């Protein structure tokens, strides 16, 4: 909401327009240099691009995050401490949400005053009841953990199913170099295409430059 409110200022809109125009002009100049280098010195340009073209696999970087870690035994060993935290924390939060909740103060704190009052109130009140339900569940979980650990263990056994993100996105992290192969096979033709595109980009945003500066 703060970002949208900033867009009301003409200076901010002008700055965004200037930044966009300058960005695309600089990008066009960079593309023009790449295209000319492919035309003039194809072998050297391809060697440079080959050295820069290094693939960083997110699957390898995220591998330690995908190792299942079972914390059930630790929770059972310190279940009374966890139960106390859940019950006391949930009770205190419920008291604030039910007794000392000021919807107008929350609207002002979150910067929702620019919305329609009824809509802003609906959003805040909806978030409040979600928090109330969450804290009630926390209190129930604390009571079960303290007085019925077997039920908690059974729930954990049913709900503790590991879903690996790395397996879900497997194959999307592979390196594809088909376009690079086409450029390597026809470097000068690719260079001319890049030069034409770069000149069009520079010309289009170059005409916009006097209007925003």
N, C-alpha and C positions, 0 to 999 in steps of 0.2 A: 504494500500500500504506500509505503514511503517513496518507492521508486515511481509509482504512478503519480503521486502528488508532485514529485520533482519535475515531471514532464509538463506541468502547467506553466513553468517558467520559460519565457522565450530564450533566455541565455542558455539554458540546458538543452533545449531543442536545437539551437544553433550549433552548440558544441558537438552534439551527436551527429548532426548533418556534416559539419566540417571534418570530423574524425572519420566518418564513413567514406567521404569523397577522397580524402588523403590516403586512406587505407587501400582503396581500390586502384588509385593511381600508382602508388608504390608497388602494389602487387602486379599491375600491368608492366611497370618498368622491369621488375624482376623476371617476369615471363619473357619479356622482350630480350633480356640478356641471355636467358636460357635458350631461346629459339635461335638467336644469332650464333651462340656458341656451338649449337648442334650443326648449323649450316657451315660455319667457318672451320671448326675443329671438332669433327664428330668423334674421333677416337679418344681425344683427351676428355671431352665432355662425358662420354660414356664411362670412362675410367673413374672420373670424379663422382658421377652418380652412383656407380657401383660401390665405391667406398663409403658413400653416405647412406646407402640403402641397407640398413641393418634392422632386422626384425627383433622386437622385444616382445617375448611371449608373456601375456598376462597370466596364462595358466601356470607357468613355472613360478612366477612371482607370487601368485596366490596359493600355491600348494600348501604352505604351512597353515594357512587359515582354514583349509578343508579337512584337517585331521580331526576325527571325532574325539572329543574329550568327555568322559563320563564323570559328572560331578554328583551323582546320586549318593554315593557313599559318604562324601564330605557333607552333604546336606543332612543325611541321617545322623552322622556323628555329632553335628552341632544343631540339631533340629530345634532345640528349645531356644537357642539364640536367634535363629532365623524366625521362629514363630513369634518371639517377642518383638522383633523388628517389624514384621508384617502387621501384627495386631496393634502395636502402639502407633506406628506410622500411619496405618489406615484409619485408626480412630481419630488421631489429631487432624488428618487431612479431611475426614468427613465432618468433623466439628467446624472447620473453617468453611467448607463448601456449603453446609446446611445452615449455619448460624451467622457467620460473619462475612458472607459473600455479598459484595457490592457490585452489581452488574455495570453501573455507570463508571465506576473506577476502573474496572477491567477493560471496558470499551476505550476509555481514555489511555490506559497503559499500552494497549495493543495498537493504538492509532486507527481505530475503526470509526472515529467520529465523522469521517467523510461519507460513510455509507448511510443509507436510510436508517433511521433509529430502530424501526421494527425489525429490519433485516439484521442489523448489527446485534440487537438484543437476542434474536433467534439463534445466531451463530454462537454467541457467548453462552447462552443458556443451554444449547445443545452440547457444547464442550463441557459445561459444568456437569450435566447428567452422565456423560460418558466417564468423567473422572469419578463421580460418585459410584457408578457401577464398578469401575476398576478397583476402587478402594474397598468396596464391599467384598469383592472377590479376594482381595489381599487378606482381609480379616478372616474370611472363611478358610483360605489356604493356611493361614497361621494357626487357626484352631485345629484343623485336620492334622497339621504337622505336629502339633503338641500332643494331641489326644488320640489320634488315629493314624499313626505313621504307616500302617499297612495299606490303608486306602490311598495315601499319597504315593506309596511305592507302586501300587497297581496302576494308578493314573499315569505315573511317569513311564512305566513299562509300555503302556499303550501309546502314549504320546511321543515317546523318544524314538522317532524314526528319522534317520539321517537322510537328508536330501542334498546331494552334492551339486553345487552350482557348476563346478568344472565339468561334470558329466552332462548336465543339461545343455551347456553351450559348447560341447565338444564338436570340433570341426569349424566353428566360427573363428577360431584363432589361427587358422592356417594362412601361410603367406601366399598371396596370389600375384604373380609377376607377368600376367599375360600382356598387359599394356606395356610394361617395360620391354618385353620381348619384341613387340611390334616396333617400338621406338628404336631398339637396337638394330632391328632388321632394316628399317628405313629411316635413318637418323635425319637426313637432310629434308625429306618430305615432312617428317614430324616437326622439324625446326621451322619450316615455312608455315605450317598450320599454326604453330604456337605464336609466331611473329604476327600473323594476321589477327589472331584472337587478341594478342596483347595490344596491338595498335588500336583495335576496336574498343578495348576496355579503357585505354588511356584517352582516346578521343571522346568517348561517351561521358566519362567522369571529368575530363578536362573542360568540357563545355559547362558542366555544373559548377566548376570551381568558382567562377566569378559571382555566381548567384548566392553562394553561401559564405563568401569571404569579403 
